[in-house]
C-alpha cells in the first residue's frame, strides 16, 4: 500500500493552521527567552542597588548557566536604558554614580572605575589635609571624592581640577586657586604654559597626586604629556608628596612618567600593596598606608 503524501496545495486550510501553529510556537519561544532575559536583568539591577557596582565575573558566579557574552549584552541593554554605566570588567549603578560625582559626562565613566576603592582611599587621605597650610589637589576622580568629604575649614587649596575647584568653592571657609590653562575633557584637568608659570610662583606644603598607572620600571605615569609636565612641576615644588592610587592601576604603564618612588613621601592605597612593590617603596623611604 502506497503511503499518502500530504499536499498543502490540496488543503490550504490545514496548511494555514500548520503555518500559524509554527509561528505561534516561534513567538512563544521568543517571548519565553525575553521573559527569562528580563527577569535576569531585574536581578542584576537588584544586585547593583545593593552593592552600587558589580564585576562581570561576579555576575557569572551568580548566573552559572548564563554565558559571559549574554551577561555583557544584559549590561549593554541596561546601560542603553540608563540604569547603569559600563566599566572595565563590570558596571556601576548610574544612581550611585550620580549621587557621588554629580556628573553625567565623559568624566563620569572614568570616575565609575573602582568607586569603593577610591572612597576608601579618600577617607584614608583626609587626615593629611591640614588646615592653615598650602595644599595642592591634583586632578582625578579619587581626589574629587576627597574634595566632597573635606570639612568646611580653613584650607588653602591650589588645584588643576576644574570640577574639584567647583566642589571646593561650595564650602564657605575653603580658599581655592586654580592653575588655569587648557581643560582636558577626559580628566577635567588644566595644563599648559600659563598653568606652569603660575606654579612657579606658588609655594606648596603638601601635594596630593593621582596617576593613571604605576609599575616598578616606569614609576607613576599618565597618558597626557601636558598633564605630565604639570605634575612634575608640582612634585618638584612640594615639600611633601602624597600619591592616591588604587590597586587597579598597579603594573600598568602610560606613556609619560611624572614621578618615581624616590619622589614620593606617602602612598595611600585601598589595600596592602604586593610585596615586591611594598619592599621597593620602603627601600626608597615611602610610607605606605
N, C-alpha and C positions, 0 to 999 in steps of 0.2 A: 504494500500500500504506500503510495507516494505522499510524503508529508506536504501539507498545505502551507505555503509561504504567505505571511501576512503582507498585503499590498496596501500602502497608505493611499494610493490613488483610488482604490475601490472603497475606502472607508475614511472619508475626510473627517467625519465626526470623531471617530476613535483616535485618529492621528492628532486632532486638536486637543483631545483630552490628554494624550500621552505627552504632547509638547508642553501644555500648561502644567502638567504634573511635574515634568522635568524642571521647568522654570521655577516653580514654587519651591521644589526641593533645593535648587541652587540658591534662591533668595533666602530660604530658611537657614541654609548653611552659612551664607554670608552674614546674616543677622546674628547667628549664633557666635561667629568669630568676633563680630563687632561688640556684642554684649560682653564677651569674655575680655576683650581688649579694654572696653570702657570700665569694667569692674576693676581690672588690674591698674588702670591709670588712676582711678579713685583711691586705690590702696597706696599708690605711690605718693599721691597728694597728701594722704593722711600721715605717711612717714615724714614727708617734708614739713608738715605742720608741726610735728612733734620735735624733729631734730633741727630743722632750719636748712640743712644741706644733707646730701646723700651721695655716696660713691656708686659707680656702676657695679662694682664687684659686690657691694652690699646688697644691691637690688638682685643680682644674680643669686646670691645666697638665700634671699627672701623668696625668690621665684625660681627654684631649681629646674623646673620643667620648661622655662621660657628661655629662648636664645638671647645672647647678648645683643645681636642685631635687632631683634624685636624690641628689647628694652630701650635701645637707642632711639628707635622710631617712636616709642612711647614718650620719651623725654623731648624729642623734637616736636611732637604733636602738642604736648603740654606747654612747651615754650611758645609755639605759634599762637596758642590761646592765652598767653600772658600769665600763666601760673608760675613759671619758673624761668631761670636763666641757666643755660648750659655752661658748664665749666669743664676744665680739663679732667676727664675721668669721672664726671658726675654732673650734679646740678645743685642749685641753691634756690630756695624759695624766694620768689620775687617780692613777696610781702615782707619777709625778714630783711632782705637786702635794702629795700626802700626805707624801712624803719631805721636801719643802721647808717646808711650812707646818705640818704636824702637825695640820691642821684638816680637818673634813669637814662644815662647816655653811655657812650663807649667806655668811659672810665669805670662804670659800674661793673662791666664784665671782668675787668681786672680786679676790682675790689671784691668780686664774688669768690675769688680763689682763697681757700683755706681761712674762712672767716673766723672760725673758733680759735685757730692758732693765732691770728692777728689780734683778736680781742685779748687773748691770754698774754701776749707779748706787751700790748699797750698797758695792761694792768701792772705788769712787772716793771715797766719803764716809768710809770707815774712818779714814784718816789725820787727819781733822779732829775726831775724837772723842778728846779729850785727857784722860788720867788726872789726877786731882787738881783738876779744875775742875767747876763746876756745869753739867751738861748737861741740856737738855730734849729728850726724844724725843716728837715728835708721834705721834698715832695714824696708821696707814696701813700698807699691805702692804709698800711699799718699805722703810720703817723697821723693819718686822718682820724682813725679810731681813737688814738691818744688825745687828739685835739678835742674830741667830743666829751671825753670823760675828765678833761682837765678842769680843776676847780676854778671858780672866778676869783682869782687872787692877783697879787702884784707881780705879774710876769712880764718880762720884756722879751718878745719873740720876733726873730727875723725868719722869714720863710721864703722858699722858692715855689711853694704850692699855692696856686690861686684859690682852690677850694678850701685849703687849710686856713688861709687868711680870712675867707668869708665865714668860716666856722668860728674862728677865734674872736672876731670882732663882735660876735653876739654877746660876749662876756664883757661886762662893764669895766672891770679893773685890769684887763689884759691889754698891754700895749703891743701893737702889731706893725711890723715893717715888712714890705715885700721887696724883693730884689729887682723886680721889673723884668722886661725883656720879652722874647718870643714865647708864646704858650704852646706847649706840646699837647695835642688833643687826646693822646692816649694816656698821658700821665698827669696832665694839668700842671706840669712844672714849667717854670720860667727859666730862660737861659739866654745867652748872647753877650755881646761886648758891654752893653750898659749894665747888665747884672754883674759881670766880672769887675767893672770899675767900682760899683757900689760896695762889693765885698772887700775891696782893697781898703776901704775907709771904715769898715765896721769891725769892732772887737767882738770875739765870740768866746765865751767861757765854756759852754757845753754845746756840742753839736750832736743831734740825734739824726742818724743817717739810715737810708734804705739802700737796697741793691736788688738787681734782677737775678743775680746768681752769685755763687761762691764755689771756688774749687781751690785746692792747695796749690795747684800750678798757676792759676790766673788771679787769685785773690778775689776781691769784691768787684763785680763787673756790672755794666749797664749796656744798653743797646744803642744809645744816642751819644754821639761824640760831643755835642754841645753841653748836654747834661753832665757828661763825664768831666768836662773842664770845670764846671761849676762845683761839682762835688770835690774834685781835687783841691780847688782853692779853699773851700770850707775846711777840709781836713788839715790843710797847711796852717790856717789861721786859728783853728780851735785849740783851746788848752786841753780839752777832754773830748774824745770822740767815742760815741756810743752807737753801735750798729744794731738795728732792729731787723732781724732776718729770720723767717720761719724755715722749718726743716724741708719744705717742699722745694726750696731753691738751692739746696746743697748739691754739690757735684755737677753744677751747671755753670757754663761759661758763656757770657755775652762778649761781643767784640772788644769792648773798651774797659780797661781796669782803672779804677779811680783810687783804690787803696789796697794795701796788703795787711796782713795780721800785725806787722810791726807798727802800723799807723793807727791802730785801734786800741782803746783802753778797756772797753767793755762790750761784750756781745750778749744780747738778750735773745733767747730762742724759747719757743713754747715747750720744748722738751730737751732732755740731755743730747748733746752733740755726739756723733760717732766717735769712738775712742781715738782714732787716728787724728781727726780734726781737733778734738779737745786737747790732745797731747801737744800738737803743734801750736795751738793757741796759747796754752800755758807756757810753752817754751819762749814765746815772744812777749810774755807778761800780760796777756789778755785775760781779764776776768770774765768768766762765763756764767751766766745765770739763766 
